[in-house]
Amino acid sequence: MPGEEDPIVPVLQAQTLPSRSPETPLLLAGDLGGTKTFLALAAADKPGELLFERRYQSRHFAAFEPLLRSFLQDAASPPILAAAFAVAGPVADNRCQLTYLPWQMAGASLAEAFGLCRVSLINDFAAAALGIALLAPEALATLQAGKPEAAAPRVVLGAGTGLGVAALLAEPNGGWRALAGEGGHLGLAARDAQDLGLVTFLARKYGRATTERVLSGQGLVDLYEYLWSEAGASETANLLQTSDPAAAISGEALRHPESLAGRALDRFVGTYGAFAGDLALLFMARGGVYLAGGIAPKVLPRLRTGPFLSAFQDKAEHHRLMADFPVHVVLEERLALLGAAQWASDLLDF
């Protein structure tokens, strides 16, 4: 969980598109999150081929339009066939109010403002699910090999600024259909007495204890605060006073697993595993469970050695099923961007 970055960070060193005919149509793809926004241009016939990319700090912009305008100017306003934006929030009628940003999005308004023929909004984790098929093998770290079934459902979840969830279902024609939802806002299931106290702590603070209240950057901070308040460990209170307490807590936890921060991260990892296992059962995701989002790659050592898998498999009478579900951590941070490019390609009639 890194600290603040510069507002605009080039992902590619090149300042212009690779050599192509100026009339060559492209796809515009975006991944708009509460912390970072990725924008890219892709080949219309090869959505996995990202030709020009930029990364931005989302909160440096009061609205999405100025950010998009800056990106298109940098890209010299190339011809664009279709655009798709993965947005961190529920989408209805091609509109979205982002959950953790004041940005209000409408596909029709963006098409009119920027002269684009087709603009589609898609939930960011639905886009992430579509991006799974475009990943190279080295973009995955396997926690449990399981017994994968190629055409079985897959589930993608990921903790970052919030907690996203989506499923991927096989279509009869061989393609995939992403099923979006707001699964991160399901009520937090207590697994033991300490979790019961945590549910009470979060409900008092927020009015409702949801899984996202634990499985997110702020969730780790709240989890640490809860454990600290129970332990009275004043010597570690300075972690809550830093400019980026989530990064401070996770860093301390990885350096000193026996510390209060280490206990907080273990509780975080256990909750992650339990929730991932619940989703695996909900969708019977024998095609795989994929941990995306910004946090999982940063705490991968603890996901491997901590209580993640034991919590994932702890399903009472169904525990024998759990070892068959493949579980992977997605190391590619542009997963939703790739999925948005695929979605933009699917809008076209070749």
Secondary structure, 3 states (H helix, E strand, C coil): CCCCCCCEEECCCCCCCCCCCCCCCEEEEEEECCCEEEEEEEECCEEEEEEEEEEEEHHHCCCHHHHHHHHHHHCCCCCEEEEEEEECCCCECCEEECCCCCCEEEHHHHHHHHCCCCEEEEEHHHHHHHHHHHCCHHHEEEEECCCCCCCCCEEEEEECCCEEEEEEEECCCCCEEEEECCHHHCECCCCCHHHHHHHHHHHHHHCCCEHHHCCCHHHHHHHHHHHHHHHCCHHHHHHHHCCCHHHHHHHHHHHCCCCHHHHHHHHHHHHHHHHHHHHHHHHCCCCEEEEECCCHHHHHHHHHHCCHHHHHHCCHHHHHHHCCCCEEEECCCCHHHHHHHHHHHHCCCC
